[in-house]
């Protein structure tokens, strides 16, 4: 299927709702930092990559450096019916193919998992100790997921946040 990240979240759960404003704010900080390192991040259509209504972005489509769109929304109404179950849990994935925007995707996922760990589950085709590790750097930026999150938010998760 290609290099993919899988995530589940319950947008109607009180923990998610309480954490949503922080997820939005932190996603914007992540995108600003990744863009500052030279990575192209594109919003979907005319929308910005981050708003109170959704976090949704791609990589550089003009340079063919994008896989699938990364999307987190605070309501199920913004998702396709096959993207959530009868219990109101969104089950989504994003195939990034390790393109540069993957750095923003993984950092946002890690941050959301940190903010709402009881309702935000995450797994990846990437390995926590290799692909997401301090040694796994995105060459063009000099950054990696864990360092980026630590730089912006002061916390460096040492244990894998992956579930399932």
Long-range contacts (C-beta under 8 A, 24 or more apart in sequence): 1-95, 1-125, 2-67, 2-95, 2-97, 2-125, 3-67, 3-95, 3-96, 3-97, 3-98, 3-102, 3-125, 3-126, 4-93, 4-94, 4-95, 4-96, 4-124, 4-125, 5-93, 5-94, 5-96, 5-105, 5-106, 5-109, 5-122, 5-123, 5-124, 5-125, 5-126, 6-91, 6-92, 6-93, 6-122, 6-123, 6-124, 6-164, 7-72, 7-92, 7-93, 7-94, 7-109, 7-112, 7-120, 7-121, 7-122, 7-123, 8-89, 8-90, 8-91, 8-92, 8-120, 8-121, 8-122, 9-72, 9-89, 9-90, 9-112, 9-116, 9-119, 9-120, 9-121, 10-87, 10-88, 10-89, 10-90, 10-119, 11-73, 11-74, 11-75, 11-76, 11-88, 11-90, 12-76, 12-88, 13-116, 13-118, 13-119, 15-116, 15-118, 15-119, 16-74, 16-116, 16-119, 16-120, 17-74, 18-116, 19-112, 19-115, 19-116, 20-74, 21-52, 22-115, 23-55, 23-72, 23-108, 23-111, 23-112, 23-115, 23-116, 24-50, 24-51, 24-52, 24-55, 26-108, 26-111, 26-115, 26-152, 26-153, 27-55, 27-72, 27-108, 27-111, 29-152, 30-104, 30-107, 30-108, 30-111, 30-148, 30-152, 31-57, 31-104, 31-108, 33-148, 33-151, 33-152, 34-101, 34-103, 34-104, 34-107, 34-141, 34-143, 34-148, 37-103, 37-140, 37-141, 37-142, 37-143, 38-140, 38-141, 39-100, 39-101, 39-103, 39-104, 39-138, 39-140, 39-141, 40-65, 40-100, 40-101, 41-101, 41-104, 42-66, 44-69, 44-71, 53-78, 54-78, 55-108, 57-101, 57-104, 58-101, 59-96, 59-99, 59-100, 59-101, 59-102, 60-99, 60-100, 60-101, 65-99, 65-100, 65-101, 66-99, 66-101, 67-94, 67-95, 67-96, 67-97, 67-99, 68-93, 68-94, 68-95, 68-96, 69-94, 70-94, 70-96, 70-101, 70-104, 70-105, 70-108, 72-108, 72-112, 100-138, 100-140, 100-141, 102-138, 103-138, 103-141, 103-143, 103-144, 103-145, 103-148, 106-132, 106-145, 107-145, 107-148, 107-149, 107-152, 110-145, 110-146, 110-149, 110-157, 110-161, 111-149, 111-153, 113-161, 114-149, 114-153, 114-155, 114-157, 114-161, 117-161, 121-163, 121-164, 122-161, 122-162, 122-163, 123-162, 123-163, 123-164, 124-162, 128-160, 128-161, 128-162, 129-160
